[in-house]
Amino acid sequence: MAMRVGRQAIYIGVLSILAPLLFTYAAVRIFYNESKENYLPAYFFSLFCMTSFPVINCVLHDLKIPNTELGRLGFSSAVIADLGGNIVIIWRIFSKIASAHADKMYYELGYLVLYALAVVFVYRPLMKLVVRFTPEGGQVNMIFVYASLLPFLLCMDIPMLFRDFSMFLVYGLGLAVPPGPPLGSALVDKFEGMVSGFFIPLFVTACSMRIDEIQLRFFDPEMQKIAFISVATLLVKFIACLLPLLHKRIPKKDAMAVAAISCSKGIVEISSIAISSDLKILTQDQYFLLMLIITLTAGIVPNIVRKLYDPSRKFVGYQRRKITDCKPNSELQIIACIHVPNNVNSVINFLGVSHPTRENPIALSVLHLVKLNAAQASPIFLSHQNGTKNVTGYGYSENVILSFKKFEGINWGAVSVNVFTAISPPDLMDDDICTLALDKLSSVIILPFHRTWYIDGSLESEDPVIRNLNRRVLEKAPCSIGILIDHGNIKRPMVRADSFINSSSKIAVLFLGGSDDREALALAIRIAKDTRVGLTVAHFIAESDDGVVDWETILDSETLREVKNDSDYISYERHMVSSGPETVTIVHEIVNDHSLIIVGRNFDKEIPQTSGLKEWSEFPELGILGDLLASKDLGGKCSVMVVQQQSVH
């Protein structure tokens, strides 16, 4: 993990350890005598120099920003700082042993080497063997799960050989377990609830109960000295983390938020002082003071970060991105989201109908969304442009990459494809989607519908997680959105994207008026530039139209003028309706004659053409007509693209 972080994270991680360590060393030399007894103050203050990756991980997840740019920087710098902190601690322990018993140091070093060899060449290969013999996608046998846990319990019985390094024994075993499914995830799923929900709260409560009867001597010069150096060390750490960020083009508030996160304290620090108290390294007053500082830091830091950093502000579109603003024959920037293998075929088939050519190209960014499993701590965002196919020992997105690269090869020069993988919690995936759309200046995001169907039209699966994700993207996307409901009606190109299309490839647009419908029509017109695509524009007009002209009506008329003038390749139909049921009757007829229907969302729009239909809407994210086309009555008869133009933030 440390080898994969960026240069900026390395600077932050190194400075966050080095600067406060130098400060505490100088402070101890100034405030304390240079005797062997001064080991206690140095140990005491070094706790505030360290950065714990598990604590940073907890803070970022609690703030719901682990997959933001700031969150990833916090994770990366925490990896470096935690690694550096462990090196410092090990060096400090060896220095202590060498100064007291030089012979003992060689014995402990020998035991550590033997232990490391046993973990690397015995324990880890056995774990990999278990993974190898577990069927792909299957569950690991629970016997192996409990057998994997046994060495952790045995570590508690051999501290006499590793008295000063006992904390690193279990840590080393944890690093040796292969991450992810099936074994790593099984271990976390089995014990995470018990540990996080029972043992950790019990442990923190027990640590707090130790200070019930302690009377802290606030006015004691020694305690004031310790409190001053502790707080000053945290301040130096904050400034050290801030300095590398001030030279970059990063908002000052964001830089301060990263620095504050690096100063976070939590359960790891509490466990450290609890062990120190048990070993009589800390007095009761020192233990209470340290517990107080850790508690205050743990409560203050998240609130500071919330005040400084708002992840939603970057999605405020200073420049509205939509299809209607794209110049003729310009490159169309598209983000296509993939959850399951079926989504790959759906997107490729739709894009094949979109007629990509050298004069009408598509720049496609494919985002494979993978749920962050229980055995992984931090979200990961991968770009496969440089051939990156795996992380932490197992692969992602190989089939997605191959399918879209093949599509790119079939349409060479007309389609450029970049594939990305976002491994994050489902409730935070919308940040990955919107951030990529913002970076790529995309005009439209294609989202798969949360339902899939068998070839006979019966329901195959329904995923409420994907539905909630689509809702969040609709709310804050920096560009237009298209929800693709695929019933398998769109033919897939076999040679080139345009060679399979014939007169039977019929597409319809249901036009009621409004920004969403204009965006849907703009997408359809771009597709209809291929003369072998039959496009029908069904314009629904209310019989009760009083002829009042507003700005929206003018925009609708201008958009439809191009359709009416291009009568050779686009069929324009005018339907006068008085109510929603009349519209439904006409839609039924259109569905039977077309393989793909493109419609605007327009959910909150109250118009006579859809009166009486909103009450029966099952999926508000599709709008009234989109919901109608996805209903059981029309399900399986045609595929649907529901388009929403970017809302004004």
C-alpha positions as CSV (number, residue, x, y, z in Angstrom):
1,M,0.0,0.0,0.0
2,A,2.8,2.4,0.9
3,M,4.5,1.9,-2.5
4,R,1.3,2.9,-4.4
5,V,0.7,6.3,-2.8
6,G,1.5,9.6,-4.4
7,R,4.3,12.0,-3.7
8,Q,2.1,14.5,-1.9
9,A,0.8,11.8,0.5
10,I,4.4,10.8,1.2
11,Y,5.4,14.3,2.1
12,I,2.4,14.7,4.4
13,G,2.9,11.3,6.0
14,V,6.6,11.8,6.7
15,L,6.3,15.4,8.0
16,S,3.4,14.4,10.2
17,I,5.7,12.0,12.0
18,L,9.1,13.7,11.7
19,A,8.2,17.3,12.8
20,P,6.3,16.4,16.0
21,L,9.0,13.9,16.9
22,L,11.8,16.5,16.6
23,F,9.7,18.9,18.6
24,T,9.0,16.4,21.4
25,Y,12.7,15.5,21.5
26,A,13.7,19.2,21.8
27,A,10.9,19.7,24.4
28,V,12.0,16.8,26.6
29,R,15.6,18.0,26.4
30,I,14.6,21.4,27.6
31,F,12.0,20.5,30.3
32,Y,13.6,17.3,31.6
33,N,17.0,16.3,32.8
34,E,19.1,14.0,30.6
35,S,18.8,10.9,32.8
36,K,17.5,7.4,32.0
37,E,14.4,8.2,33.9
38,N,13.4,10.6,31.1
39,Y,12.3,7.7,28.9
40,L,8.8,8.1,30.3
41,P,8.2,11.7,29.1
42,A,9.5,10.8,25.6
43,Y,7.2,7.8,25.4
44,F,4.4,9.9,26.7
45,F,4.6,12.6,24.1
46,S,5.5,10.3,21.2
47,L,1.9,9.0,21.3
48,F,0.8,12.4,19.9
49,C,3.3,12.2,17.1
50,M,1.9,8.9,15.7
51,T,-0.9,8.6,13.1
52,S,-3.1,5.5,13.3
53,F,-4.5,4.2,10.0
54,P,-7.5,2.4,11.7
55,V,-8.5,5.7,13.5
56,I,-8.2,7.7,10.3
57,N,-10.3,5.1,8.5
58,C,-13.0,5.3,11.2
59,V,-13.1,9.1,11.0
60,L,-13.4,9.3,7.2
61,H,-16.1,6.7,7.2
62,D,-18.0,8.5,9.9
63,L,-17.8,11.7,8.0
64,K,-18.9,9.8,4.8
65,I,-15.9,11.2,2.8
66,P,-13.6,8.1,2.3
67,N,-13.9,8.2,-1.5
68,T,-13.6,11.9,-2.0
69,E,-10.3,13.5,-3.1
70,L,-9.7,14.7,0.4
71,G,-10.5,11.3,1.9
72,R,-8.2,9.4,-0.5
73,L,-5.4,11.9,0.4
74,G,-6.1,11.3,4.1
75,F,-5.9,7.5,3.6
76,S,-2.7,7.6,1.6
77,S,-0.9,9.9,4.1
78,A,-2.2,7.8,7.0
79,V,-0.6,4.7,5.4
80,I,2.8,6.4,5.3
81,A,2.5,7.9,8.7
82,D,1.3,4.6,10.3
83,L,4.2,2.7,8.7
84,G,6.7,5.4,9.9
85,G,5.2,5.4,13.3
86,N,5.6,1.6,13.7
87,I,9.2,1.9,12.6
88,V,9.8,4.6,15.2
89,I,8.2,2.5,17.9
90,I,10.2,-0.6,17.1
91,W,13.4,1.5,17.0
92,R,12.5,3.0,20.3
93,I,11.9,-0.4,21.9
94,F,15.2,-1.8,20.6
95,S,17.0,1.3,21.9
96,K,15.4,0.8,25.4
97,I,16.4,-2.9,25.4
98,A,19.9,-2.2,24.2
99,S,20.5,0.4,26.8
100,A,19.4,-1.9,29.6
101,H,20.3,-5.5,28.4
102,A,22.3,-5.7,25.2
103,D,22.2,-9.5,25.2
104,K,18.5,-9.6,25.6
105,M,18.1,-7.5,22.4
106,Y,19.7,-10.2,20.3
107,Y,17.4,-12.9,21.7
108,E,14.3,-10.8,21.1
109,L,15.5,-10.0,17.6
110,G,16.0,-13.7,16.9
111,Y,12.6,-14.6,18.2
112,L,11.0,-11.9,16.0
113,V,12.9,-13.2,12.9
114,L,11.7,-16.7,13.5
115,Y,8.1,-15.5,14.1
116,A,8.1,-13.5,10.9
117,L,9.4,-16.5,8.9
118,A,6.7,-18.7,10.4
119,V,4.0,-16.2,9.4
120,V,5.3,-15.6,5.9
121,F,6.3,-19.2,4.9
122,V,3.7,-21.2,6.9
123,Y,0.7,-19.3,8.0
124,R,0.1,-17.2,4.9
125,P,0.7,-20.1,2.4
126,L,-1.9,-22.1,4.3
127,M,-4.4,-19.2,4.1
128,K,-3.8,-18.9,0.3
129,L,-4.3,-22.7,0.0
130,V,-7.7,-22.3,1.7
131,V,-8.6,-19.5,-0.8
132,R,-7.4,-21.6,-3.8
133,F,-9.6,-24.6,-2.8
134,T,-12.7,-22.5,-2.2
135,P,-14.9,-22.4,-5.4
136,E,-15.1,-18.9,-7.0
137,G,-18.1,-17.0,-5.5
138,G,-18.5,-19.7,-2.9
139,Q,-18.3,-19.6,0.9
140,V,-15.3,-20.8,2.8
141,N,-15.8,-23.7,5.1
142,M,-16.3,-22.4,8.7
143,I,-13.7,-24.9,10.0
144,F,-11.0,-23.0,8.1
145,V,-12.4,-19.7,9.5
146,Y,-12.0,-20.9,13.1
147,A,-8.6,-22.5,12.2
148,S,-7.4,-19.2,10.9
149,L,-8.4,-17.6,14.2
150,L,-6.5,-20.1,16.3
151,P,-3.0,-18.5,15.8
152,F,-4.4,-15.2,17.0
153,L,-5.5,-16.8,20.3
154,L,-2.1,-18.6,20.6
155,C,-0.3,-15.2,20.4
156,M,-1.8,-14.4,23.8
157,D,0.1,-17.3,25.4
158,I,3.6,-16.5,24.2
159,P,4.2,-12.9,25.4
160,M,7.0,-14.1,27.6
161,L,9.2,-14.4,24.5
162,F,8.1,-11.0,23.1
163,R,7.2,-8.9,26.1
164,D,8.1,-5.6,24.4
165,F,6.7,-6.6,21.0
166,S,3.5,-8.4,22.0
167,M,1.3,-5.8,20.2
168,F,3.0,-6.6,16.9
169,L,2.3,-10.3,16.9
170,V,-1.4,-10.1,16.2
171,Y,-0.8,-7.2,13.9
172,G,1.6,-9.3,11.8
173,L,-0.9,-12.2,11.6
174,G,-3.6,-9.8,10.4
175,L,-1.4,-8.5,7.6
176,A,-0.8,-12.1,6.5
177,V,-4.5,-13.0,6.0
178,P,-5.3,-12.6,2.2
179,P,-7.7,-9.7,1.9
180,G,-11.1,-9.8,0.3
181,P,-13.3,-12.8,-0.4
182,P,-13.5,-15.6,0.5
183,L,-11.4,-15.8,3.6
184,G,-10.7,-12.3,4.6
185,S,-14.4,-11.3,4.1
186,A,-15.5,-14.4,6.0
187,L,-13.3,-13.5,9.0
188,V,-14.6,-9.9,9.1
189,D,-18.2,-10.9,8.6
190,K,-18.0,-13.5,11.4
191,F,-16.3,-11.4,14.1
192,E,-16.7,-7.7,13.1
193,G,-20.1,-7.4,14.8
194,M,-18.9,-9.0,18.0
195,V,-15.7,-6.9,18.1
196,S,-17.1,-3.5,17.1
197,G,-20.5,-3.9,18.7
198,F,-19.5,-5.5,22.0
199,F,-15.8,-5.7,22.8
200,I,-14.7,-2.2,21.8
201,P,-17.5,-0.4,23.6
202,L,-16.8,-2.6,26.6
203,F,-13.1,-1.9,26.5
204,V,-13.6,1.9,26.2
205,T,-16.1,1.8,29.1
206,A,-13.6,-0.1,31.2
207,C,-10.9,2.4,30.4
208,S,-13.1,5.2,31.4
209,M,-14.1,3.6,34.7
210,R,-10.4,3.7,35.7
211,I,-10.6,7.5,36.1
212,D,-13.7,7.7,38.2
213,E,-12.0,8.4,41.5
214,I,-8.9,10.1,40.2
215,Q,-8.4,13.7,41.3
216,L,-6.3,15.4,38.6
217,R,-3.8,17.9,39.9
218,F,-4.3,20.6,37.3
219,F,-2.2,23.1,39.1
220,D,0.8,20.7,39.6
221,P,3.7,22.1,37.6
222,E,4.6,18.7,36.3
223,M,1.0,18.1,34.9
224,Q,1.0,21.6,33.4
225,K,4.2,20.9,31.7
226,I,2.9,17.6,30.3
227,A,-0.3,19.2,29.1
228,F,1.5,22.0,27.4
229,I,3.9,19.7,25.5
230,S,1.1,17.4,24.5
231,V,-1.1,20.1,23.0
232,A,1.9,21.8,21.4
233,T,2.9,18.5,19.8
234,L,-0.6,18.2,18.2
235,L,-0.3,21.8,16.9
236,V,3.1,21.1,15.4
237,K,1.7,18.0,13.7
238,F,-1.2,20.0,12.3
239,I,1.2,22.7,10.9
240,A,3.5,20.0,9.5
241,C,0.6,18.4,7.6
242,L,-0.6,21.7,6.4
243,L,2.7,23.0,4.8
244,P,2.9,20.5,1.8
245,L,-0.7,21.3,0.9
246,L,-0.3,25.1,0.9
247,H,2.1,24.9,-2.1
248,K,-0.5,23.0,-4.1
249,R,-3.7,24.3,-5.9
250,I,-5.9,23.1,-3.1
251,P,-8.4,25.3,-1.2
252,K,-7.1,26.4,2.2
253,K,-10.1,25.0,4.0
254,D,-9.5,21.6,2.4
255,A,-5.9,21.7,3.3
256,M,-6.8,22.5,6.9
257,A,-9.3,19.6,6.9
258,V,-6.6,17.1,5.8
259,A,-4.3,18.4,8.5
260,A,-7.0,18.1,11.1
261,I,-7.8,14.5,10.1
262,S,-4.1,13.6,10.4
263,C,-4.3,14.7,14.1
264,S,-7.2,12.3,14.9
265,K,-7.0,10.1,17.9
266,G,-9.2,7.2,18.9
267,I,-9.3,3.5,20.0
268,V,-5.7,2.7,19.1
269,E,-4.3,5.5,21.3
270,I,-6.7,4.5,24.1
271,S,-5.5,0.9,23.9
272,S,-1.9,2.1,24.0
273,I,-2.3,4.1,27.2
274,A,-4.4,1.3,28.8
275,I,-1.5,-1.1,28.2
276,S,1.0,1.5,29.5
277,S,-1.1,1.9,32.6
278,D,-1.3,-1.8,33.2
279,L,2.5,-2.0,32.9
280,K,2.8,0.9,35.4
281,I,4.5,3.1,32.8
282,L,2.0,5.8,33.4
283,T,0.8,7.2,36.7
284,Q,-2.9,7.6,37.4
285,D,-2.7,11.3,36.8
286,Q,-0.8,10.9,33.6
287,Y,-3.3,8.3,32.4
288,F,-6.3,10.6,33.1
289,L,-4.7,13.6,31.4
290,L,-3.8,11.5,28.3
291,M,-7.4,10.0,28.2
292,L,-8.8,13.5,28.5
293,I,-6.7,14.9,25.6
294,I,-7.6,11.9,23.4
295,T,-11.3,12.2,24.1
296,L,-11.3,15.9,23.4
297,T,-9.4,15.4,20.1
298,A,-11.7,12.6,19.0
299,G,-14.7,14.9,19.6
300,I,-13.3,18.1,18.1
301,V,-11.6,16.9,14.9
302,P,-14.7,15.5,13.1
303,N,-16.6,18.8,13.8
304,I,-13.7,20.9,12.5
305,V,-13.6,18.8,9.3
306,R,-17.4,19.2,8.8
307,K,-17.1,22.9,9.1
308,L,-14.1,23.1,6.7
309,Y,-15.0,20.6,4.1
310,D,-18.3,20.2,2.2
311,P,-17.9,17.5,-0.5
312,S,-21.0,18.5,-2.3
313,R,-19.8,22.0,-3.2
314,K,-17.6,20.6,-6.0
315,F,-20.7,19.3,-7.8
316,V,-22.2,22.7,-8.1
317,G,-22.0,23.2,-11.8
318,Y,-20.4,26.5,-12.7
319,Q,-20.8,25.4,-16.3
320,R,-23.9,23.4,-17.2
321,R,-23.1,20.3,-19.1
322,K,-25.9,19.0,-21.4
323,I,-26.3,17.3,-24.8
324,T,-28.2,20.3,-26.3
325,D,-25.1,22.5,-25.9
326,C,-22.9,20.0,-27.8
327,K,-21.8,21.4,-31.2
328,P,-22.8,19.3,-34.3
329,N,-20.3,16.5,-35.0
330,S,-18.4,17.3,-31.7
331,E,-17.1,14.5,-29.4
332,L,-19.8,13.4,-27.0
333,Q,-18.4,12.8,-23.5
334,I,-20.3,9.9,-21.8
335,I,-20.0,8.2,-18.5
336,A,-21.3,4.6,-18.4
337,C,-21.8,2.9,-15.1
338,I,-21.5,-0.9,-14.7
339,H,-22.7,-2.9,-11.8
340,V,-23.3,-6.5,-13.1
341,P,-22.3,-8.3,-16.4
342,N,-25.7,-7.7,-17.9
343,N,-25.0,-3.9,-17.8
344,V,-22.1,-4.3,-20.2
345,N,-24.2,-5.7,-23.0
346,S,-26.9,-3.1,-22.4
347,V,-24.6,-0.1,-22.6
348,I,-22.7,-1.5,-25.7
349,N,-25.9,-2.2,-27.5
350,F,-27.2,1.3,-26.8
351,L,-24.0,3.0,-27.8
352,G,-24.0,0.9,-31.0
353,V,-27.3,2.5,-31.9
354,S,-25.9,6.0,-31.1
355,H,-24.0,5.9,-34.4
356,P,-20.4,6.7,-33.4
357,T,-18.3,7.7,-36.5
358,R,-15.1,9.7,-37.0
359,E,-17.2,12.7,-37.8
360,N,-19.6,12.1,-34.8
361,P,-17.3,10.5,-32.2
362,I,-17.9,9.3,-28.6
363,A,-15.5,9.6,-25.7
364,L,-16.6,6.9,-23.3
365,S,-15.5,6.6,-19.7
366,V,-16.7,3.3,-18.2
367,L,-17.0,3.2,-14.5
368,H,-17.2,-0.3,-13.0
369,L,-18.8,0.1,-9.5
370,V,-17.7,-2.6,-7.0
371,K,-19.0,-2.8,-3.5
372,L,-16.3,-2.3,-0.8
373,N,-16.2,-5.7,0.9
374,A,-15.8,-6.2,4.6
375,A,-12.1,-7.2,4.4
376,Q,-11.0,-3.9,2.9
377,A,-10.5,-0.7,4.9
378,S,-10.3,2.1,2.3
379,P,-12.1,2.8,-1.0
380,I,-10.0,2.5,-4.1
381,F,-10.3,4.3,-7.5
382,L,-8.4,2.6,-10.3
383,S,-7.7,3.8,-13.9
384,H,-7.0,1.0,-16.3
385,Q,-5.4,3.1,-19.0
386,N,-2.0,1.9,-17.9
387,G,-3.1,-1.8,-17.7
388,T,-3.9,-1.8,-14.0
389,K,-6.1,-4.8,-13.5
390,N,-5.8,-5.9,-9.9
391,V,-5.2,-4.6,-6.5
392,T,-4.5,-6.3,-3.1
393,G,-3.9,-9.6,-4.9
394,Y,-7.1,-10.2,-6.8
395,G,-8.5,-8.7,-10.0
396,Y,-11.4,-6.4,-10.9
397,S,-13.1,-5.5,-14.1
398,E,-11.2,-7.8,-16.5
399,N,-14.4,-8.8,-18.4
400,V,-15.5,-5.1,-18.5
401,I,-12.2,-4.0,-19.9
402,L,-12.1,-6.7,-22.6
403,S,-15.7,-6.1,-23.7
404,F,-15.4,-2.3,-24.1
405,K,-11.9,-2.5,-25.6
406,K,-13.4,-4.8,-28.2
407,F,-16.2,-2.3,-28.8
408,E,-13.5,0.4,-29.2
409,G,-11.6,-1.8,-31.7
410,I,-14.8,-2.4,-33.8
411,N,-15.4,1.3,-33.9
412,W,-11.7,2.4,-34.2
413,G,-11.4,6.1,-34.6
414,A,-15.1,6.7,-33.7
415,V,-15.0,5.6,-30.0
416,S,-12.3,6.2,-27.4
417,V,-12.7,4.1,-24.2
418,N,-11.2,4.6,-20.8
419,V,-12.2,2.1,-18.1
420,F,-12.2,2.9,-14.4
421,T,-13.0,0.8,-11.3
422,A,-14.4,2.4,-8.1
423,I,-14.4,0.2,-5.0
424,S,-16.4,2.0,-2.4
425,P,-19.4,1.6,0.0
426,P,-22.7,1.7,-2.0
427,D,-24.0,4.8,-0.2
428,L,-20.9,6.7,-1.4
429,M,-20.7,5.5,-5.0
430,D,-22.6,8.6,-6.2
431,D,-19.5,10.7,-5.3
432,D,-17.3,8.5,-7.5
433,I,-19.8,8.9,-10.4
434,C,-20.2,12.6,-10.1
435,T,-16.5,13.3,-9.5
436,L,-15.6,11.4,-12.7
437,A,-18.2,13.2,-14.7
438,L,-16.9,16.5,-13.4
439,D,-13.3,15.6,-14.2
440,K,-14.2,14.4,-17.7
441,L,-16.5,17.3,-18.5
442,S,-19.1,14.7,-19.5
443,S,-22.4,15.7,-21.1
444,V,-24.4,12.6,-20.0
445,I,-24.2,9.8,-17.4
446,I,-25.7,6.5,-18.3
447,L,-27.1,4.6,-15.3
448,P,-28.5,1.1,-15.4
449,F,-32.0,0.6,-14.1
450,H,-32.2,-1.4,-10.8
451,R,-34.4,-4.1,-12.4
452,T,-33.3,-6.8,-14.8
453,W,-35.5,-9.1,-16.8
454,Y,-35.2,-12.6,-18.4
455,I,-35.6,-13.0,-22.1
456,D,-39.3,-14.0,-21.7
457,G,-40.0,-10.7,-19.9
458,S,-40.3,-12.0,-16.4
459,L,-38.4,-10.2,-13.6
460,E,-34.9,-11.6,-12.9
461,S,-33.6,-9.3,-10.1
462,E,-34.3,-6.1,-8.3
463,D,-31.6,-4.2,-6.4
464,P,-32.8,-1.4,-4.1
465,V,-29.2,-0.3,-3.5
466,I,-28.8,0.6,-7.2
467,R,-32.1,2.4,-7.1
468,N,-31.1,4.6,-4.2
469,L,-27.8,5.2,-6.0
470,N,-29.6,6.4,-9.1
471,R,-31.8,8.7,-7.0
472,R,-28.7,10.4,-5.4
473,V,-27.0,10.8,-8.8
474,L,-30.2,12.4,-10.2
475,E,-30.1,15.0,-7.4
476,K,-26.5,16.2,-7.7
477,A,-25.0,15.1,-11.1
478,P,-23.0,17.9,-12.8
479,C,-24.4,16.9,-16.2
480,S,-27.4,15.2,-17.8
481,I,-28.4,11.7,-16.8
482,G,-29.9,8.8,-18.7
483,I,-31.4,5.8,-16.9
484,L,-31.3,2.8,-19.3
485,I,-34.0,0.2,-19.0
486,D,-32.9,-2.7,-21.1
487,H,-35.3,-5.4,-22.2
488,G,-32.9,-6.8,-24.8
489,N,-34.6,-5.2,-27.8
490,I,-31.6,-3.2,-29.0
491,K,-29.5,-5.3,-31.4
492,R,-25.8,-5.6,-30.8
493,P,-23.4,-4.6,-33.6
494,M,-21.4,-7.6,-34.8
495,V,-18.9,-5.8,-37.2
496,R,-19.3,-2.1,-36.9
497,A,-21.6,0.0,-34.8
498,D,-23.4,1.2,-37.9
499,S,-23.4,-1.9,-40.1
500,F,-26.1,-3.9,-38.3
501,I,-28.6,-1.1,-38.3
502,N,-31.3,-1.4,-40.9
503,S,-34.8,0.0,-41.5
504,S,-36.1,-2.2,-38.7
505,S,-34.1,-0.2,-36.1
506,K,-36.9,2.1,-35.0
507,I,-36.5,4.7,-32.2
508,A,-39.2,6.9,-30.8
509,V,-39.2,10.1,-28.6
510,L,-42.2,11.0,-26.5
511,F,-42.2,14.8,-26.4
512,L,-44.4,16.7,-23.9
513,G,-42.2,19.8,-23.6
514,G,-39.7,21.0,-21.1
515,S,-35.9,20.8,-20.5
516,D,-35.8,17.0,-20.0
517,D,-37.7,16.4,-23.2
518,R,-35.5,18.7,-25.2
519,E,-32.5,16.9,-23.9
520,A,-34.0,13.5,-24.8
521,L,-34.8,14.8,-28.3
522,A,-31.2,16.1,-28.7
523,L,-29.9,12.6,-27.9
524,A,-32.3,11.0,-30.4
525,I,-31.4,13.5,-33.1
526,R,-27.7,12.6,-32.7
527,I,-28.6,9.0,-33.1
528,A,-30.8,9.7,-36.1
529,K,-27.9,11.1,-38.1
530,D,-27.5,7.6,-39.4
531,T,-30.1,7.3,-42.3
532,R,-30.7,3.6,-41.4
533,V,-32.2,4.5,-38.1
534,G,-35.9,5.3,-38.1
535,L,-36.7,8.1,-35.6
536,T,-40.3,9.0,-34.7
537,V,-41.0,12.1,-32.6
538,A,-44.4,11.8,-30.9
539,H,-45.5,15.3,-29.8
540,F,-48.3,15.3,-27.2
541,I,-50.3,18.5,-27.1
542,A,-53.1,19.3,-24.6
543,E,-56.4,20.0,-26.2
544,S,-57.0,22.5,-23.4
545,D,-53.9,24.5,-24.5
546,D,-54.8,28.2,-24.2
547,G,-52.1,29.4,-26.5
548,V,-50.1,31.2,-23.7
549,V,-46.5,31.5,-24.8
550,D,-43.7,31.5,-22.3
551,W,-39.9,30.9,-22.5
552,E,-40.2,27.1,-22.2
553,T,-42.7,27.1,-25.1
554,I,-40.4,29.1,-27.3
555,L,-37.5,26.7,-26.6
556,D,-39.7,23.7,-27.3
557,S,-40.8,25.2,-30.6
558,E,-37.2,26.0,-31.7
559,T,-36.2,22.4,-30.9
560,L,-39.1,20.9,-32.8
561,R,-38.4,23.1,-35.8
562,E,-35.3,21.0,-36.7
563,V,-37.4,17.9,-36.5
564,K,-40.1,19.2,-38.7
565,N,-37.7,20.4,-41.4
566,D,-35.8,17.1,-41.5
567,S,-38.8,15.1,-42.7
568,D,-36.7,12.7,-44.8
569,Y,-35.2,10.8,-41.9
570,I,-37.4,11.9,-38.9
571,S,-41.1,11.3,-38.6
572,Y,-43.0,13.9,-36.7
573,E,-46.4,12.9,-35.2
574,R,-48.8,15.4,-33.5
575,H,-51.2,14.0,-30.9
576,M,-53.9,16.0,-29.3
577,V,-54.9,14.6,-25.9
578,S,-57.0,15.7,-23.1
579,S,-55.9,13.4,-20.3
580,G,-53.4,10.9,-19.1
581,P,-55.4,7.8,-20.2
582,E,-55.5,9.1,-23.8
583,T,-51.7,9.4,-23.7
584,V,-51.4,5.9,-22.4
585,T,-53.4,4.5,-25.3
586,I,-51.2,6.2,-27.8
587,V,-48.0,5.1,-26.0
588,H,-49.2,1.5,-26.2
589,E,-49.4,1.8,-29.9
590,I,-46.0,3.4,-30.2
591,V,-44.3,0.7,-28.0
592,N,-45.5,-2.1,-30.3
593,D,-43.7,-0.6,-33.3
594,H,-40.3,0.5,-31.8
595,S,-37.4,-1.2,-30.1
596,L,-36.1,1.8,-28.1
597,I,-38.0,4.8,-26.7
598,I,-36.3,7.9,-25.4
599,V,-38.3,10.1,-23.0
600,G,-37.7,13.0,-20.6
601,R,-38.1,12.5,-16.9
602,N,-40.3,15.6,-16.1
603,F,-41.6,14.1,-12.9
604,D,-42.7,17.2,-11.1
605,K,-44.4,18.7,-14.1
606,E,-48.2,18.9,-13.8
607,I,-49.7,19.0,-17.3
608,P,-53.0,17.8,-18.8
609,Q,-51.2,15.2,-21.0
610,T,-50.3,13.1,-17.9
611,S,-53.1,14.0,-15.5
612,G,-54.2,11.1,-13.4
613,L,-51.0,9.1,-14.0
614,K,-48.7,10.4,-11.2
615,E,-50.8,8.7,-8.5
616,W,-50.0,5.3,-10.0
617,S,-46.3,6.0,-10.4
618,E,-44.1,3.3,-8.9
619,F,-40.6,4.7,-9.7
620,P,-40.5,8.5,-9.3
621,E,-36.9,8.6,-10.5
622,L,-38.2,7.6,-14.0
623,G,-40.8,10.3,-14.3
624,I,-44.4,9.6,-15.2
625,L,-44.0,8.3,-18.8
626,G,-40.7,6.5,-17.9
627,D,-42.5,4.7,-15.1
628,L,-45.3,3.8,-17.5
629,L,-42.8,2.3,-19.9
630,A,-41.2,0.3,-17.2
631,S,-44.5,-1.0,-15.8
632,K,-45.6,-4.6,-16.1
633,D,-48.2,-3.7,-18.7
634,L,-45.5,-2.6,-21.1
635,G,-42.5,-4.5,-19.7
636,G,-40.4,-6.4,-22.2
637,K,-41.9,-4.8,-25.2
638,C,-39.2,-2.2,-25.7
639,S,-36.1,-0.7,-24.1
640,V,-36.3,2.8,-22.6
641,M,-33.9,5.6,-22.0
642,V,-35.1,8.1,-19.4
643,V,-33.2,11.4,-19.7
644,Q,-32.9,14.2,-17.2
645,Q,-31.2,17.5,-18.0
646,Q,-28.9,18.8,-15.4
647,S,-30.8,20.8,-12.8
648,V,-29.7,24.3,-11.9
649,H,-27.9,24.2,-8.5
